[in-house]
Amino acid sequence: MASPRLETFCCPNRDPATELVLTSRPEVFSGLCLGSASLGLLLTTLQLLPKKKMGYRKLGRATVPRASSSSRILLIVCVCDLLGCLGVVIRSSVWLGAPTFIGNISLVNGTSTWPTAFCVGSAMWIQLFYSASFWWLFCYAVDAFLVVRRSAGLSTIVLYHMMTWGLAILLCVEGLVMLYYPTVSNCENGLEHAIPHYVTTYAPLLLVLVVNPILFSRTVAAVASLLKGRQGIYTENERRLGNDIQIRFFKVMLIFIICWSSNIINECLLFFLEMQPDIDIKSLKNVRNAALITWFIMGILNPMQGFLFTLAFYGWTGVHVDLNFRKKEIQWESMSTSTAQENGFISPVGSSLNYPGYIQNPRKTAELGNGQQTDEAVSMLSEGNGTSAAVILCRNSPIYQGF
């Protein structure tokens, strides 16, 4: 799970609310985190590995020879979740396997070097990669909007890398420096020193929750305008493709809300408890129970984000892993290229028309270029919905229009 409370746990003089959740059946909580993270790590890896039956993806590669910026961003999001799950697995395993090692982090016994180093290092690892996944999801929404506006492409992926990793590292380090001031073994008491750490942790999460739906809705509206204005018609295929894009965006936000809404609720409850003079009074029993329930829910849902995203992005890809996928893919691509050259033409997307006896009108060439840009934008957003995209790409290709 990813929570700023994990970093607060490294302070021996932690606040009562953090003490409440960390001392309430820690072995059960660590077991839940370990099981959920291990399952998420296994299923996400299985989803991303190449499979033996990949005919529909080969068709997509023949139509669009290079991966779009969107597909790269989605892959990076899944990789960040994988690395975050790995950190949760290691941390939970140590908590379960060596309770005395972790127990050395206390005000009474003093703070040993290695337990503190492991606590801070594992917490930073988990926060960094989950925070990076939030920033990449924000970039996905921005990229989708810019692509339909024809203002983005593969060249912008470098800017996304600089922004996401730079902000994730900067905010993570800044928050931890404020939290562990003056030293890890003697953190300042009170909420004032911890608030910057919580803000830097939840800022990208709230950004995705608030801004992404706005960008997705504007992107869907822009896609509808593109499909209508490209050929002056809006058939059932265009309508279906627009609905597929809208459903994909809806799945992304639904999974994000399911996996992370419990974190926001839990943090609000714990902050409320911290503001009370005594959190153990009877009148706060329901609040304490709600905080503990959401704490355990976080441990289950947070590590499953990566697997759920792969289902939303790619669907269930199966379990038949093909270790020779790259070799077969290269052979298939070579055969496809030679076949296209024998027939006197190559792929209409991202390439020029090249078959004998056809001379393009310069004006029509410009129109086709604009149509290809539109098709590439729509294809990027609809990646995974190959049938609708293929029909529209084929109908708007120069070969189709030449008859």
MIROTI-131160 format. One record per residue: x, y, z of N, C-alpha, C, O in turn. Coordinates in steps of 0.02 Angstrom, whole numbers, plus 50000, padded with zeros to 5 digits. Example, Ala and Ser with C-alpha at 12.3 -4.5 7.8 and 13.67 -1.06 7.14 Angstrom:
% MIROTI-131160
506604971650390506154977550390506604983550390507124983450423/506424988850354506844994750357506455000250394506705005750402/
***
This chain:
% MIROTI-131160
500424994150000500005000050000500445006250000501035005950018/500165011849980500535018149978500175023150022499625025450007/500495024950077500205029750124500775033650157501285030650172/500685040150168501205043950204501295041550275501795043250307/500825037650301500905034850368501495030050372501785028950425/501685027050315502245022450315502895026050332503315023350368/502975032250307503565036150324503525038650396504035039050430/502925040250420502845042550489503015037050538503235038350594/502915030750517503085025050559503825024850576504015022050628/504245027750534504965027650546505165032350602505725031850628/504725036850622504875041350678504705037850744504135035550752/505165037250790505015033950854504465037650893504045034450925/504465044250890503965048250926503385049950879503235055850868/503055044750852502505045750805501875047850843501815046850903/501405050650806500785053250836500325047550854500415041950830/499815048850897499375043450921498965040250865498835034250867/498755044150815498355041250761498755036350719498515031050700/499385038050705499825033450669499965027250711499985021650685/500055028250775500165022550820499565017950821499635011850827/498975020750816498355016750817498335011850759498225005850769/498455014250697498395009850639498985005050632498904999550606/499565007150656500155002850648500204997450701500564992550692/499864998250756499884993250810499254988950813499204984550855/498774990250769498154986250768498254980150723498174980650662/498424974550754498524968250719499004969150659498794968050602/499614971150671500074972550615500234966350574500364966850514/500224960350605500374954350567499834952850515499974950550460/499204954150534498654953150486498704958150429498614956450371/498844964450446498904969550395499484968150348499414968650287/500054966250376500634964650333500484958650289500704958450231/500124953650316499944947850275499484949750218499574947250162/498994954150230498554956450177498944960250123498844959250063/499394964650145499794968450097500234963850056500294964649995/500544958850089500974954250054500594950150003500824949249946/500014947550023499614943549977499354947549918499394945249861/499094953549932498824957749877499374960049831499294959949770/499954962149859500494964549816500794958949775500964959849717/500874953049805501134947349767500674945349710500904944049655/500014945249724499534943649672499544948849617499534947149558/499554955249636499574960549586500204960349545500194961449484/500774958849577501414958349541501394952649491501624953449434/501134946949511501114941149467500644942249408500824940949351/500034944649422499534945449369499734951049320499624950449260/500014956449346500224961949301500784959649255500784961149196/501274956049284501814953449242501554948649189501764948849132/501084944349209500784939649162500414943249106500444941149048/500074948649123499714952449072500174955749022500014956248963/500754958049045501204961849002501664957548960501944959848910/501744951248978502174946748939501844945248871501234944748867/502254944348818501974942648752501644935848753501874931248787/501104935148714500724928948712500794925648644500994928748595/500624919248641500704915348579500204917448526500374917648467/499594918948547499074920748499499004928348498498614931148537/499374931648455499394938948452499234941448383499504946548362/498794937948347498654939948278498374946948273498554950648227/497934948648319497624955248314498124960848328498064966348301/498624959348370499134964348382499614964948324499874970348310/499724959348290500144959748231499814963948177500144967748142/499154963248171498804967448124498884974748142498984979048098/498844976248208498934983148229499634985648214499714991448195/500144981448221500824983548206500914984548131501314988848111/500564980748090500624981748018500294988247997500514991547950/499754990048032499404996248015499765002348042499835007348007/499995001848105500355007248136501045004648156501105001548208/501565005848117502205002648127502545004248192502925000148217/502435010048221502785011848282502285013048338501715015148327/502505011648399502075012448457501915019848468502345024148459/501295021248487501095028148499501335030348567501525026248609/501325036948578501525039548643501045037148697501255035948754/500405036348680499915033948728500075026948752500055025548812/500245022448706500395015548725501015015348769501055011248815/501505019648756502105019748797501935022348867502195019748917/501515027348872501325030048937500955024748978501095023849037/500495021248946500115016048981500585010549006500505007949061/501075008748966501555003648986501975006049045502105002249092/502175012349044502575015149099502155015349164502425013949218/501515016949158501085016849217501075009949249501135009249309/501005004849207500984997949232501654995949263501674992449313/502214998249233502874996649260502975000049327503264997049373/502755006349334502795009749399502395006049452502625005449509/501815003649434501414999749482501764993249500501744991049557/502094990049451502474983949464503024985249515503114981349563/503404990649506503944992249552503684994149621503984992549672/503114997649622502804999249686502584992949723502684992349783/502284988149686502094981649716502704977949742502664974849795/503254978249706503864974949729504094977849796504304974149840/504054984349802504244987449866503784985349923504014984149979/503124984749909502654982549960502804975349981502764973650040/502964971049932503124964049946503734963549992503714959850042/504264967249976504874966950017504744969650087504944966650136/504404975250090504274978350156503834973850199503994972750258/503304971250171502844966950209503184960450229503054957850284/503614957750187503974951550203504424952550264504454948250308/504774958250266505204959650323504794960850386504984958550440/504234964250380503804965350438503564958850467503524958050528/503394954050423503144947650447503714943050471503654939650522/504254942950433504784938150448505254940350502505564936050535/505334946850514505794949250565505464954750607505654960550601/504974952950648504624958050688505084961450739504994967350754/505584957850765506054960950812506494966150778506694971050808/506654964850713507054969750675506684976350669506974981650679/506034975950653505634982050647505484985050715505414991150722/505444980650767505274983050834505804987550864505684990950914/506414987550835506934991850861506794999250848507125003550878/506305000850805506135007850792505635009950846505035009450837/505885012350901505455014650956505825019750997506445019950996/505465023751033505765029051073506115026151135506605028951158/505845020551161506115017751222506775014151209507265015251244/506785009851159507375005751145507925009551108508495007151102/507765015451083508235018951040508165016550968507835011450955/508465020250923508385018750852509025015950824509545019350823/509015009750800509585006650768509645009250697509155011650668/510245008650669510375011450603510025007650548509675010550506/510105000950546509844996950491509074996750490508794997450436/508734995750546507994996050543507735002750517507255002950479/508055008150539507845014750516507975015650442507565018350405/508565013450420508735014050349508255010050306508045012450253/508095003950328507614999950290506925003150290506595003250238/506715005750346506045008850350505995014750303505525015350265/506495019250306506485025250264506565023350190506215025950147/507035018750175507165016950106506565013550073506395015250016/506255008850107505675005450078505075010150070504715009750021/504985014550119504435019350114504535024150056504065025750020/505155026450046505305030949990505205027349923504945030249876/505415021049920505335017149858504595016549839504415017749782/504175014849887503465013949873503145020649853502775020949804/503295025849892502995032349876503225034949809502825037749771/503865034149793504135036849731503785033849670503585037549625/503725027249668503455024149608502695024849602502435025549547/502345024849658501625026149653501495033449637501025035049600/501895037949664501825044949645501975046049572501645049949538/502495042549546502655042949475502075040349432501935043049379/501755034949455501175032349416500615037449414500265037849363/500515041349467500005046549467500185051949414499755054049376/500815054049415501025059149366500965056549295500785060349250/501115050149283501065047349216500325046849195500175047749136/499885045449241499165045349224498935052449205498525053249160/499195057349240499035064249221499305065849151498965069049111/499915063549136500205064549070499795060849016499745063248960/499515055149034499095051448986498485055648966498315055848907/498175058849015497595063048999497805069148958497465071048911/498375072148976498615077948939498795075948868498625079448820/499135070248860499345067948794498745066348750498745068048691/498235063148779497645061648739497315067948714497085068248657/497285073048757496975079348736497395082848683497125085648635/498065082848691498495086148643498505082548576498575085748524/498445075948577498475072248514497875073948470497955074848410/497285074348499496705076048458496745083348434496425085248385/497135087348470497265094248448497865094548402498055100048380/498165088748387498745088248343499325092348368499695095448329/499415092248436499965096048466500445091548504500875094048541/500385084948496500815080348533500995074548489500725073748434/501445070548513501665064648477502215061148515502305062348575/502595056948480503125053348514503675057948540504015056248588/503765063648508504295068248531504165070948601504645072548636/503535071348621503385074148687503505069148742503455071048801/503655062948728503755057948780504355059748823504365058148882/504855063048794505435065248832505235070448883505475070348940/504805075048864504565080148911504165076948967504215079149025/503775071848951503395068449003503855065049053503735065149113/504395061949028504885058849073505185063949120505245062749180/505385069549092505695074749133505215077349186505405078349244/504585078249168504095081049214503925075949269503935077649328/503755069849249503515064949297504055062949347503955063249408/504635060849322505165058549368505455064349407505625063649465/505515070149375505765075949411505315078049468505555079149524/504665078649454504195080649507504135075249561504095076849620/504125068949540504045063549589504645063449637504545062849698/505255064049611505845063949654505875070249697506025069849757/505735076049667505775082349703505285082449761505475084149818/504655080749748504155080949801504275075749854504165076949914/504515069849834504655064549882505205066649930505145065949991/505755069249903506325071349945506125077249989506295077350049/505775082149961505575088050000505125086050058505215088450114/504635081650044504175079550097504535075850152504385076850211/505005071450135505355067550186505835071850226505915070750286/506145076750194506585081250231506195085150284506425085950340/505605087550265505175091050313504925086450368504865088450426/504785080150351504525075450400505055073450451504905072950511/505665072150428506185069450471506635074950500507195073450521/506395080950502506785086450532506705086250608506135085250631/507225087050648507935087950629508275081350612508745081350572/508045075650642508335069150625507775063950626507235065150654/507905058150595507405052850594507275050250665506705048450681/507785050050706507715047350774507355052150820507175050350876/507265058350798506935063350841506535068150798506695074150794/506015065550766505595069750724505215074750767505065073450825/505055080450738504665085350774503955082750787503675079250745/503685084650843503005082750858502525087850829502715093550813/501895085750822501385090250795501255089150722501625085650687/500705092350698500505091450629500875096050581500925094650521/501155101550608501435106550563501995103750520502035105150460/502435099750550503005097250512502815091550465503165090150417/502235088250479502035082550438501585084550380501535080950330/501265090350385500795092450333501135093050264500855090650215/501735096150258502045096350191502155089450161502095088550101/502325084550204502425077850179501775074950152501775071750099/501225075950187500575073450163500355077050100500055073950056/500495083450095500315087350036500695084749975500395083849922/501345083649982501745081249925501545074149905501635072249847/501285070249952501065063449936500405063449899500325059749851/499935067449922499255067249895499135072249839498605071949807/499595076849827499495081849774499405078549705498915080149671/499845074049683499735070849617499115066549615498785066149563/498945063349671498335059249673497715063549663497275061849623/497675069149699497105073649691497095076849622496565078249595/497695078049594497725080949526497395076249476497015078549433/497535069849481497225064949436496465064649447496085064449399/496255064749510495545064249525495155070349499494575069649479/495455076149501495095082349483495185084149410494695085749376/495805083949385495945086649318495825081449263495575083149210/495995075149276495935070049223495225069449196495145069049135/494695069249238494025068849209493855074649163493515073849113/494115080649180493985086449137494335085549070494035086749017/494965083549071495335082549009495035076848968494995077348907/494825071449000494515065848964493875068048930493745066148873/493455071848966492815074048936492935078648876492585078048826/493425083048880493575087448824493885083548766493765085248708/494265078348782494555074148729494015070448691494035070048630/493535067548728492985063948696492595068648650492415066648594/492465074748673492105079548631492505081348569492225081948514/493165082048576493585083648519493625077848470493655078948409/493625071648495493635065748451492995065548409493025064048349/492425066948440491805067048402491825072248347491585071048291/492105078048361492155083248310492635081048254492505082448195/493175077748272493645075248221493315070148175493385070548114/492955065448205492645060248165492095063148119492005060748063/491745068148143491225071148102491515075548046491255075547990/492055079248063492315084048014492795081147964492955084447915/493025074947974493525072147929493245070747861493545072747811/492675067347857492375065647793491685068647784491355067547733/491455072447834490795075447830490235070547846489655072147837/490415064547871489905059547889490075056747958490645057247981/489575053947990489665051148057489275044548059488695044348079/489605039248038489275032748032489275029048099489505031648150/488995023048096488975018848156489665016948180489785016248240/490135016048133490825014348153491145020048193491465018848244/491065026248168491335031948205491005032548274491345033948324/490355031548276489995032048340490235026648389490325027948448/490335020648363490575015248406491285016548430491445015248488/491695019148386492385020648405492405026148458492795025748506/491995031348450491965036548501491735033948568491985035948620/491255029348567491015026248629491555021948662491625021848723/491945018448620492485014348647493005018648683493245016848737/493175024348653493655028848685493385031548750493745031948800/492745033448749492435036048810492415030748865492535032248924/492265024448847492245019048896492945017748925493015016448985/493455018248882494135017148907494315022448959494575020749013/494165028748946494305034048994493915032949059494175033949113/493295030749052492875029449111493175023849153493175024249214/493425018549121493735012949157494345015349196494455013349253/494745019549164495355022049197495175025749261495475024449313/494695030249257494505034149316494155029849368494255030849428/493755025049346493405020749394493905016649434493845016049495/494395013649400494905009749435495305014049482495455012049538/495475020049460495865024549503495475026349566495755026449621/494845027849558494425029749616494345023849663494395024649724/494235017849636494155011949678494785010649719494745009049778/495365011249687495995009449720496225014649770496585012949818/496045021049761496355026249802495865030449842496095034549883/495225029649834494755033549874494805031749948494705036049991/494965025449963495035023350033495615027050066495595028250127/496135028750028496705032450057496485039350080496685041550134/496095042650039495865049450057495405049150118495475053250163/494945044350118494485043750175494875042150239494745045150291/495345037450234495745035650293496145041450319496185042550380/496445045350274496845051050297496415056350330496635059350379/495825057550305495365062350337495175060050407495155064050454/495035053550415494855050950480495435051350529495335053150588/496035049850507496615050050551496785057250570496985058550627/496715061850524496835068950541496325071250593496485075150638/495695069050585495185070750635495375068050704495285071550754/495625061950706495825059050770496425062750800496455063650860/496885064850757497475068350782497295075050813497645077550858/496755077950791496545084450819496175083850885496035088850917/496025077650906495675076550969496185076051027496735073351018/496005078651085496465078151142496585070951165497125069351190/496085066651156496155059651176495765055351125495155055751120/496135051351087495805047351034495505040951061495165037351024/495625039351126495385033051154494705033651188494465028751217/494395039451186493755040151220493215036251183493275034951123/492695034451218492175030051192491805033151133491605029651087/491705039651135491315042951082491655042651014491325043550963/492315041351013492675040950950492775033750927493175032450881/492405029050956492505021950939492335020750865492705017150831/491785023550841491595022450771492105025450723492235022650670/492385031150741492895034250699493515029950696493815028950643/493715027250753494305022850755494185016550713494625014350676/493595013750720493435007750681493445009150606493705005250566/493155014850587493135016750516493855017850490494015015850433/494275020950531494975022050510495335015350500495725014550453/495215010550545495545004050539495285000150479495674996750445/494635000550466494344996950409494634999650343494834995850300/494645006350336494925009250275495675007950270495945007450214/496015007350326496735005750326496854998850296497314997950256/496444993950315496524987250288496294986950215496584983150175/495784990850197495574991150127496124993950083496234991450027/496484998950107497055001750070497574996350056497834995950000/497714992250106498224987050097498034982050044498474978950014/497384981150032497154976449981497104979549912497324976549863/496834985549908496674988549842497254992149810497324991849749/497684995449848498234999349818498674995049773498814997249717/498904989149794499354985249751499014982249689499354979849644/498344982249687497994979249631497884984149574497604982249522/498104990349581497974995349529498294993349462497974993949410/498914990849464499254989149402498894983849362498804984449302/498674978449396498314973149361497654975549333497474973949277/497284979449372496644982049348496734986649288496314986749243/497274990549288497404994849231497564990749168497354992649113/497934985349176498074981149117497434978249089497364977449028/496954976549132496304974149108495934979649070495624978349019/495974985849096495634991449063495974993248997495644994948948/496644992948994497004994848935496994989448881496874990948822/497124983148901497234977848852496724972248855496704968048810/496304972048907495884966248917496284960448945496884961148958/495974954648953496334948748977496724945748919496424943548870/497384945748924497814943448869497954935948872498254933348825/497744932448924497844925248927498474923348964498854927648987/498594916848968499164914249007499674910748963500174908148989/499564910548898500014906948853500584911648832500544915148782/501124911548872501684916048860502114913348803502244907348799/502324917748759502744915948702503434919048712503514925148704/503924914948730504594917448742504964919248678505454922948680/504734916648621505044918048556504644923248517504674923448456/504284927448554503844932248521504214937148476503984938548421/504774939648500505134944848462505384942048395505344945448344/505644935948396505894933048334505334931948284505404933448225/504774929348308504214928148264503924934748238503714935148181/503934939748280503654946248260504074949248204503804952048156/504734948648210505174951448158505074947648093505044950748040/505024941148095504904937248035504254939248002504214940047941/503734940148043503074941948016503094948747984502814949747930/503434953548018503474960347990503854960347923503654963847877/504384956447918504764956147856504344953347800504354955847744/503964948047816503534945047765502984949947744502814950247685/502724953747793502194958547776502464964047731502134966247684/503084966347746503374971647706503504969347635503364973047588/503774963247627503914960747560503274959647521503254960947461/502754957247555502114956247521501824962947498501564963347443/501884968047540501624974647520502004977347461501704980447416/502674976247461503054978847405502894975147340502884978147287/502764968547345502584964847286501924967147257501824967247197/501474969147301500824971547278500844978847256500354981347229/501414982147266501504988947240501274994247287501195000047265/501154992747352500974998047398501204996047468501344990247481/501225001047512501394999747582500845002547625500345005347600/500935001947691500415003847737500225011147728500665015347721/499575012747728499355019547716499465024147775499455030247766/499585021547834499655025747893500385027147905500795022547909/500555033547912501245035347927501715034247869502315034047880/501475033547808501915032347751501605035647689501035037847690/502005035847635501755038647573501525033147527501745027447531/501075034947482500815030047434501345028447383501695032847358/501415021947366501985019847325501775013947281502035008447289/501315015147235501195009847187501145012947118500935018647111/501355009047065501445011946998500795014446968500245011946981/500875019446926500315021946887499865026546924499325028346899/500055028646983499625033047022500015039447037500525039147070/499765045047013500075051547026499595055547068499025056747049/499845057647126499405061147173499345068447154499825071647133/498745070947162498625078047157498895081447220498755079147275/499295086847213499575090047272499045092047323499145091347384/498475094447298497945096447345497675090447381497545090647441/497585084947343497315078947374497825075947422497645073047473/498475076747405498995074147449498965077647517499045074547569/498855084247515498805087947578498205085747618498245085047680/497645084447582497055082147618497175075347649496965074047705/497525070947611497665064347638498125064747698498055060947746/498615069447695499055070247753498685072247815498815069647869/498205076847807497795078847865497385072947889497295071947949/497115069047841496715063247861497125058147897496885054947944/497765057247875498195052447909498345054747980498375050548025/498455061247990498565063748058497965062348102498035060348159/497365063548074496755062148112496695054748128496535052848184/496835050548077496785043348088497285040948140497115036748181/497895043748140498385041748189498165043748259498265040048307/497865049748265497625051948330497075047448355497075045448413/496585045848312496035041548332496285034548347496065031348395/496765032048307497035025448319497395025048385497355019948420/497745030348404498095030448468497615029948526497725026148573/497075033748523496595033848577496195027448581495965025448635/496105024148523495685018048521496105011848522495855006448504/496745012248541497185006548540496895000948583496735002048642/496824995148554496484989648589495794988248561495524982848571/495504993248525494864992348492494984991848417494774996048379/495324986548398495594986048331495084985848276495214988448222/494494982848288494014982048234493754988648209493764990048149/493514992948255493234999348234493765003748203493655006948151/494365003848234494895008048208495115005748139495245009848095/495164999148129495394996448065494904998248010495114999747954/494254997948024493754999547973493825006747952493805008347892/493895011148000493945018347985494595019947949494595023847901/495145016947971495785018047938495775015647867496035018947822/495485009847856495455007047788495025011447743495215012747686/494445013747768494005017647727494315024347708494155027047655/494745027047752495045033547739495745033047709496085038147701/495965027047693496625026347664496635028647591496105028747559/497225030547565497265032647496497055027147447496765028547394/497195020847464497005015447419496255015047411495995014247356/495905015847468495175015547465494905021447425494435020747385/495205027347438494945033347405495115033447331494815037347293/495605029347308495795029647238495295026247192495345026947131/494805022547222494325018947179493665022747176493195020547143/
***
